Amino acid sequence: MDDKQPMVFEDLPIGEEFADKYVLTPDLARDYAEGIADANPWYLEHSPFGGPVANPILIVAQHARLFKTKYITAGNVHIRHETQFLNPARIGKVIKVYGKLVEKYLKRGREYLVMECRSVDEDGIEICRDRRTIITHYAKRPE
């Protein structure tokens, strides 16, 4: 049974935390590289880091999924995005993703959310962190 609730701007608490994890499989890295037409051998074969690593944007893309761990949402539009890449994401590792809603505000009739996220591998090595401001698709409000 799916216990996700509709996402309603007024009900989202500042400070709410999110977490998820996934295995960074060779298939996931390959499919992403093919999807963006970037066949860099670092992502598919060998890299200077001792084996294949994931495209850094693949890791950041997983942060966008955090809201979906608790809420029903159809997607979002990024208004601002700041990312720091700290270490390569090694293929085969379990990646843990953490996020926190740090701000929300109204501007010109639109509802904005600010989330800070980070990815850490199973060995505790921080891969990246970001801060993103988004407008997302919310649940319909009763009229």
Buried (B, 14 or more C-beta within 10 A) or exposed (E): EEEEEEBEBEEBEEEBEBEBEBEBEEEBBBEBBEEEEBEEEBBBEEBEEEEBBBBBEBBBEBBBBBBBEBBBBEEBEEBEEEBEBEBBBBBEBEBBBBBBBEEBEEEEEEBBBBBBBBBBBBEEBEBBBBBBBBBBEBBEEEE
